Amino acid sequence: MIQTKLQTPEYWESGFSLSDADLEQIYNYLLDKETPPTAAELARVVIDSRIKQEVAEFKRLLANHTIYQPQRSYQVGEEVVFPAMKMAQGTVREIRKGYNPESGSFSVIRVDIKGKIREFAADYKTSHTLNANNGESLADDVANNADLIRTSHISTVTSRIEDSLRAREDFIKVDDHWFVKSLLVDVNIGHLHLTEAILEMADGGPLTTNEILPQLELDPAASADAQTFSLTYHLHQDDRFDQVSPAGKPVWFLGRMEPEAVRITPERLVYQPLAYNRSVLTPQQIALEQELDDEWSDLPALAPTPPIILALAYPHRWAGTLPINAKTRGLFDLKRSPRQRVTLIDDQTNETIAGWVVGEGRYVYGLADWYKENSIPVGGFLHLQAGPEPGTILIGYDRRRPQREWVRLATMKDNRINFELQRRAIPCGYDDLLIVGTDAVTAIDTHARRVTANRMPLATLLAEVFPSLAGLSPQNTVHAKTLYSAINMLRRLPPGPIFAELTQQPAFIPVGDHYWQYGGAVGTNQE
């Protein structure tokens, strides 16, 4: 089957790049539409333009050349086009007779193609596939298969267009749409000040671009789409405004009126990276690290398989947040904007909660009241899954009749944290190795600030929490999970450095199954 170059994968997948003619076509399209298109829309424009050019080229060739078919007769000096040779053009220089016992007599034409003489059969009456194609049928074939060409190659062309336009200063992109800077509607500092006032009157937001626009009185001669794009572009450039929609059209919030825990990471969630020797971790410790799935462990993101189950850590119970970790990361489009407003929905009561995704801090804020109302403890199991609409997350827990359980509660004694067992009503499933709590939140917070101010070494912290935790067990042992949970009451750390410190400090003795005993004084290198 003879194919034109546009019908071959090589043309689009490896040989395609945006030409000056393509750019002119894009400019003309934008000037005509005055509507910012997506790169995929521009790809269709470019592909259609290339197809039209190819059809026009065929027609030009047909007007001055003969399409080669073996059954034809030719004259010396005749211009011939060869579709099977990527539309190569040549001039007939000689004609001689030929003979084949199976086919009988025919002619042989000698054709000059770019200075090289090639020989072809002519007056060949035996059936041949090349006789089925002429220039008109090839042109019609390209035109009729335009949809197939677009479908097959639009992804590649879209990607190449994105790369080309991104490298040009005269094109700008907002979300998934492109526009030319010279077509932007004038949005001045006065418009931006007025937008700030509008959002302030709306308690900070959220408001869509289209809800803000009518109050700004931009150039009425410009299209509504151009006005929307232009305002959106300028709001993105101004630090006063946050685009907080997790999906769909932009939605704006006034940054200074966002909750404090969205603007500033809550102190118990602040992670100061701690260098450690990861090579000392055993395969079992790495497996436990993956099980705990701390957001600062930097584990590879996992495809969200509903429901996502996680155990609530102390820092997140304290701050009223959820971790954005390997399991939950797939629920959010973190590249869209640094702060996003989502709706959390209790999967049993349908209560809606305004949540905030803080990508840089790796947490979702807004659950403090929900945790308190439902008495969710540290170590309590939560389950999450994507909601029915973009930007919604279903959240729940293993509801059950409250049962009085023995739990570890922290107190302060002689400026040191101390743990004891007390019975508390627990209304959900929980990880017994992670559960810790306290009635002395203020005192624990004060000590945590002292730990930070004095840059207390991790080994010293482990030595502080270990004795009282070990005293709660007849074997005087503490599980690594429990140590991780207890340490995080005072300093935000993922499991890796904690496990490494346990392994490297001779004072901590492994007794199997992630349980440890404390054997004496530890080193106190400053961290």
C-alpha positions in Angstrom: 0.0 0.0 0.0 1.4 3.4 -1.1 1.4 6.0 1.7 2.2 9.7 1.7 4.7 11.0 4.2 1.8 12.3 6.3 0.5 8.8 6.7 3.7 7.4 8.1 4.5 7.3 11.8 8.0 8.5 11.1 6.8 11.9 9.8 5.0 12.7 13.0 6.9 10.8 15.7 10.5 11.6 14.8 10.5 14.1 12.0 7.9 16.6 13.1 8.9 20.1 14.5 7.1 23.4 14.5 7.9 25.3 11.3 7.6 29.1 10.6 4.5 28.3 8.5 3.0 26.4 11.5 3.7 29.4 13.8 2.0 31.7 11.3 -1.0 29.4 11.2 -1.2 29.5 15.0 -0.9 33.3 15.1 -3.7 33.6 12.4 -5.9 31.2 14.4 -5.5 33.2 17.6 -6.1 36.5 15.8 -9.2 35.1 14.2 -10.7 33.4 17.3 -9.4 35.7 20.1 -10.0 32.7 22.4 -7.0 31.0 24.2 -6.9 27.4 23.0 -5.3 24.4 24.5 -2.1 22.9 22.9 -4.3 20.0 21.7 -6.5 22.4 19.8 -3.5 24.0 18.3 -2.2 20.6 17.3 -5.4 19.9 15.4 -4.9 23.3 13.6 -1.4 22.4 12.7 -2.2 18.9 11.5 -5.1 20.1 9.4 -2.9 22.8 7.9 -0.2 20.2 7.0 -2.9 18.0 5.4 -4.2 20.9 3.3 -0.6 21.7 2.2 0.0 18.0 1.2 -3.2 17.9 -0.8 -2.3 21.2 -2.5 1.2 19.8 -3.3 -0.4 16.8 -4.9 -2.5 19.0 -7.1 0.5 21.1 -8.0 2.4 18.0 -9.0 -0.5 16.7 -11.1 -0.7 19.9 -13.0 2.9 19.5 -14.3 3.9 15.9 -13.9 2.7 12.4 -14.7 2.1 9.9 -11.8 4.1 6.8 -12.5 2.1 3.7 -13.3 3.7 0.6 -15.0 0.8 0.3 -17.4 1.4 3.8 -18.9 3.4 4.9 -21.9 5.9 7.7 -21.6 7.8 10.1 -23.8 11.4 11.3 -23.6 11.5 14.5 -21.6 8.3 13.8 -19.7 8.2 14.7 -16.0 7.2 11.8 -13.8 6.4 11.5 -10.0 6.9 8.3 -8.1 4.5 7.9 -5.1 6.2 4.7 -4.0 9.5 6.6 -3.7 8.2 9.4 -1.3 7.0 11.4 -4.3 10.4 11.6 -6.0 10.4 13.5 -9.2 12.3 12.6 -12.4 12.7 13.2 -16.2 12.5 10.4 -18.8 15.8 10.4 -20.7 15.6 7.2 -22.8 13.1 4.5 -23.7 14.0 0.9 -24.8 12.2 -2.3 -25.3 12.1 -5.0 -22.7 10.9 -8.6 -22.6 10.0 -11.1 -19.8 8.9 -14.7 -20.7 6.1 -14.5 -18.1 4.9 -11.0 -19.0 5.9 -10.7 -22.7 7.0 -7.4 -24.2 7.1 -4.1 -22.4 9.1 -0.9 -22.4 11.9 0.3 -20.1 12.2 3.9 -19.3 15.4 5.4 -18.0 14.6 8.3 -15.6 16.9 10.9 -14.2 16.1 11.4 -10.5 18.3 14.1 -8.9 21.2 13.2 -11.3 20.9 9.4 -10.8 19.5 7.2 -13.6 16.9 4.7 -12.6 15.0 2.2 -14.8 11.3 1.5 -14.6 8.8 -0.7 -16.5 6.3 0.9 -18.9 3.6 -0.4 -21.2 3.4 -3.2 -18.7 0.0 -4.8 -19.2 0.3 -7.4 -16.4 -1.6 -6.5 -13.2 0.4 -4.5 -10.8 -0.4 -2.7 -7.5 1.2 0.6 -8.6 -1.5 0.8 -11.3 -4.1 1.3 -8.6 -2.8 4.6 -7.5 -2.8 8.0 -9.2 -2.2 11.4 -7.8 -5.9 12.2 -7.4 -6.5 9.0 -5.4 -3.6 9.7 -3.1 -4.7 13.2 -2.4 -8.2 11.9 -1.7 -6.8 9.2 0.6 -4.9 11.9 2.7 -8.0 14.1 2.9 -10.3 11.2 3.8 -8.0 9.9 6.5 -7.5 13.2 8.2 -9.4 12.0 11.3 -7.2 8.9 11.6 -4.0 11.0 11.2 -5.2 13.4 13.9 -6.2 10.6 16.3 -2.9 8.7 15.8 -0.5 11.6 16.2 -2.2 14.4 18.1 -0.4 13.5 21.4 3.0 13.8 19.9 2.2 17.0 18.0 0.7 18.5 21.2 3.8 17.8 23.1 6.1 19.3 20.4 3.9 22.4 20.3 4.0 22.8 24.1 7.8 22.6 23.9 8.1 25.1 21.1 5.7 27.7 22.5 7.3 27.4 26.0 10.6 28.5 24.4 9.0 31.6 22.9 8.6 34.8 24.9 5.6 36.0 22.8 3.4 33.1 23.9 2.1 32.6 27.5 0.4 29.7 29.1 -2.3 29.8 31.8 -3.3 26.3 33.1 -3.8 24.4 29.9 -4.4 27.3 27.5 -2.1 29.4 25.3 -2.3 33.0 24.1 -0.1 35.7 22.5 1.1 38.4 24.8 0.1 41.1 22.3 -3.6 39.9 22.5 -3.8 40.2 26.3 -6.5 42.6 27.6 -5.0 45.5 29.7 -5.1 44.6 33.4 -3.4 47.3 35.5 -2.5 47.7 39.1 -5.8 49.4 39.8 -7.7 46.3 38.6 -5.6 44.2 40.9 -6.2 46.4 43.9 -9.9 46.3 43.2 -9.7 42.5 42.9 -8.0 42.4 46.4 -10.9 44.5 47.8 -13.5 42.2 46.1 -11.9 39.1 47.7 -11.6 40.8 51.1 -15.4 41.6 51.0 -15.9 37.9 50.3 -14.0 36.9 53.4 -11.0 36.1 51.3 -12.8 33.9 48.8 -13.1 31.6 47.1 -14.3 33.4 43.9 -13.9 32.3 40.3 -12.3 34.6 37.7 -15.8 35.0 36.1 -17.2 36.1 39.5 -14.6 38.8 39.8 -14.6 40.1 36.2 -17.9 41.9 36.0 -16.8 44.3 38.7 -13.5 45.3 37.0 -14.9 46.8 33.7 -12.1 45.5 31.4 -12.0 46.4 27.7 -15.6 45.6 26.5 -14.3 45.2 22.9 -12.3 42.1 24.0 -13.9 38.7 24.0 -15.0 37.2 27.3 -12.5 34.4 27.0 -9.7 36.9 26.4 -10.7 38.9 29.4 -10.8 35.8 31.6 -7.4 34.6 30.4 -5.8 38.0 30.9 -7.1 38.5 34.4 -6.2 34.9 35.3 -2.7 35.5 34.0 -2.2 38.7 36.0 -3.6 37.1 39.2 -1.1 34.3 38.8 1.7 36.9 38.7 0.6 38.7 41.9 1.6 37.1 45.2 -1.5 38.5 46.9 -3.7 35.9 45.2 -3.8 32.1 45.4 -5.4 29.9 42.8 -6.9 27.3 45.1 -9.1 25.2 42.8 -7.8 21.6 42.7 -9.3 21.0 39.3 -11.3 22.8 36.6 -11.5 26.5 36.2 -9.3 28.8 38.5 -10.8 29.9 41.8 -9.1 32.6 43.8 -8.4 33.3 47.5 -6.7 36.2 49.1 -3.5 34.8 50.6 -3.4 36.9 53.7 -6.9 35.8 54.7 -6.2 32.1 54.4 -6.1 30.1 57.7 -2.8 30.6 59.6 -2.0 26.9 59.4 -2.2 27.2 55.6 0.1 30.2 55.4 2.5 28.9 58.1 3.3 25.3 58.7 2.1 24.3 62.2 5.1 23.9 64.5 4.5 20.2 65.3 4.6 19.5 61.5 7.9 21.4 60.8 10.5 19.0 59.7 14.2 20.0 60.0 16.0 17.4 57.8 18.4 15.3 59.8 21.3 13.6 58.0 21.8 9.9 58.8 23.5 6.8 57.4 20.7 5.1 55.6 22.9 2.1 54.7 22.7 0.8 58.3 18.9 0.2 58.0 18.0 -3.5 57.7 15.6 -4.8 55.1 13.1 -5.3 57.9 13.5 -1.7 59.1 13.0 -0.4 55.5 9.8 -2.5 55.3 8.6 -1.0 58.5 9.4 2.5 57.2 7.2 1.8 54.2 4.4 0.5 56.4 4.5 3.7 58.5 4.6 5.8 55.3 5.7 9.0 56.8 5.3 11.9 54.3 9.0 12.9 54.9 10.3 9.4 54.2 10.2 10.4 50.5 8.8 7.0 49.4 7.7 6.6 45.7 4.1 7.6 45.2 1.7 4.7 45.0 -1.4 4.5 42.7 -4.3 5.2 45.1 -6.2 2.0 45.6 -9.4 2.7 47.5 -9.8 2.8 50.3 -6.4 4.2 51.4 -5.9 3.3 55.1 -3.4 5.1 57.3 -2.8 5.4 61.1 -3.0 9.0 62.4 0.4 10.3 63.7 0.7 12.6 66.7 1.8 15.7 64.8 -1.2 15.4 62.4 -3.6 14.8 65.3 -2.2 17.8 67.1 -2.5 20.1 64.0 -5.8 18.7 62.6 -4.1 17.6 59.4 -3.6 14.6 57.1 -0.3 13.6 55.6 0.4 13.8 51.9 2.4 10.6 51.7 3.1 7.9 49.2 -0.4 6.5 49.6 -2.4 9.7 49.6 -0.3 11.7 47.1 -2.2 10.4 44.1 -5.4 12.0 45.4 -4.1 15.5 44.7 -2.7 17.3 41.7 0.1 19.0 43.6 1.6 20.6 40.4 -1.5 22.6 39.8 -1.0 25.2 42.6 0.9 25.3 46.0 -2.3 25.7 48.0 -5.7 24.2 47.1 -9.1 24.2 48.7 -10.7 20.8 48.8 -13.9 19.4 50.3 -13.5 16.5 52.8 -16.7 14.5 53.2 -17.5 12.2 56.1 -18.4 9.0 54.3 -21.0 8.1 57.0 -22.7 11.4 57.9 -22.0 13.3 54.6 -20.7 16.2 56.8 -18.6 18.5 54.6 -15.3 20.0 55.8 -13.4 22.8 54.1 -9.9 21.4 53.7 -6.6 23.0 52.4 -3.9 21.1 50.5 -0.5 22.5 51.4 1.9 20.9 48.9 5.1 22.3 50.2 4.3 21.3 53.8 2.9 17.9 52.6 -0.3 18.1 54.6 -4.0 18.7 54.3 -5.4 21.1 56.9 -8.9 21.4 58.3 -9.7 18.3 60.4 -9.1 19.5 63.9 -12.8 19.7 64.8 -13.6 16.4 63.1 -10.9 14.6 65.0 -12.1 16.1 68.3 -15.8 15.4 67.6 -15.2 11.8 66.8 -12.5 11.3 69.4 -10.0 9.9 66.9 -6.8 9.0 68.8 -3.2 9.0 67.7 -2.7 5.7 65.9 -6.4 5.6 64.9 -7.1 4.1 61.5 -8.5 6.5 58.9 -9.7 5.5 55.4 -9.7 7.9 52.4 -10.7 7.8 48.7 -11.5 10.2 45.9 -14.9 11.7 46.2 -17.7 11.8 43.6 -16.5 15.2 42.2 -13.1 16.6 41.5 -11.7 18.3 44.5 -13.7 16.1 47.0 -12.2 13.4 49.3 -14.2 10.9 51.2 -12.9 10.4 54.8 -14.0 8.0 57.5 -12.8 5.7 60.3 -13.7 2.3 61.7 -16.7 3.4 63.7 -17.5 1.1 66.7 -19.0 1.4 70.2 -16.3 3.1 72.4 -14.3 0.6 74.4 -12.1 1.4 77.4 -8.5 0.5 76.5 -5.1 0.9 78.1 -3.2 3.7 76.3 0.1 5.5 76.8 -0.4 9.0 78.1 2.5 11.5 78.3 3.1 13.9 81.2 5.9 16.2 82.1 8.1 15.5 85.2 11.3 17.3 86.1 11.4 18.8 82.6 11.3 15.3 81.0 8.5 13.5 79.2 7.1 10.6 81.1 4.7 7.9 79.9 2.1 5.9 81.9 -0.8 3.7 81.1 -4.4 4.9 81.6 -7.8 3.6 80.4 -9.5 5.7 77.8 -12.6 5.2 75.6 -11.6 4.5 72.1 -14.3 4.6 69.4 -12.4 3.2 66.4 -9.8 0.7 65.3 -6.2 1.7 66.0 -2.6 0.6 65.9 -1.7 -0.4 69.5 2.0 0.2 68.9 1.4 3.8 67.7 -1.2 5.1 70.2 0.1 7.8 72.5 -1.7 10.8 74.0 -1.5 13.5 76.6 -3.7 15.6 78.8 -0.8 18.0 79.2 -0.7 19.4 75.7 0.6 22.8 76.8 3.4 21.3 78.9 4.4 18.9 76.1 4.4 21.7 73.6 6.6 23.8 75.9 9.1 21.0 76.2 9.0 20.4 72.4 10.0 24.1 71.9 12.8 23.6 74.4 14.0 20.6 72.5 14.1 22.7 69.3 15.7 25.7 70.9 18.4 23.6 72.5 19.0 21.5 69.4 18.7 18.4 71.6 20.3 15.4 69.8 18.1 12.5 68.7 20.1 10.1 70.8 19.3 12.2 73.9 15.6 12.2 73.0 15.5 8.5 72.6 17.2 8.1 76.0 14.6 10.4 77.5 11.5 8.6 76.2 12.8 5.0 76.4 12.9 4.3 80.2 9.3 5.2 80.9 8.0 3.5 77.8 10.0 0.3 78.6 8.6 0.4 82.1 5.1 -0.2 80.7 6.2 -3.6 79.5 7.1 -6.7 81.6 10.0 -7.3 79.3 11.3 -3.7 79.5 11.1 -3.5 75.7 9.8 -0.9 73.3 8.7 -1.4 69.7 10.3 0.8 67.1 6.8 2.1 66.0 6.2 3.3 69.6 9.5 5.1 69.7 8.7 6.8 66.4 5.3 7.9 67.7 6.8 9.1 71.0 9.7 11.0 69.5 7.2 12.8 67.2 5.5 14.3 70.2 8.7 16.4 70.7 10.4 16.6 67.3 9.1 16.0 63.8 11.1 13.1 62.3 10.4 10.3 59.8 11.3 6.7 60.8 14.6 6.6 58.9 16.8 8.7 61.2 15.2 7.2 64.3 15.8 3.6 63.2 19.4 4.5 62.1 20.1 6.0 65.6 18.8 2.9 67.3 21.0 0.7 65.1 24.2 2.8 65.6 23.9 3.5 69.3 25.3 0.6 71.4 23.0 1.7 74.3 20.0 0.4 72.3 19.8 -3.4 72.1 17.6 -5.2 69.5 15.8 -8.2 70.9 13.8 -9.2 67.7 10.6 -8.2 65.9 11.5 -4.5 66.0 11.6 -4.5 69.8 14.5 -2.8 71.6 15.9 -2.6 75.1 17.8 0.3 76.7 21.2 -0.7 78.0 22.8 2.5 79.3 24.1 6.0 78.4 24.1 7.2 74.8 26.4 9.4 72.8 25.3 13.0 72.6 26.8 14.4 69.4 25.1 17.8 68.8 22.7 17.8 65.8 
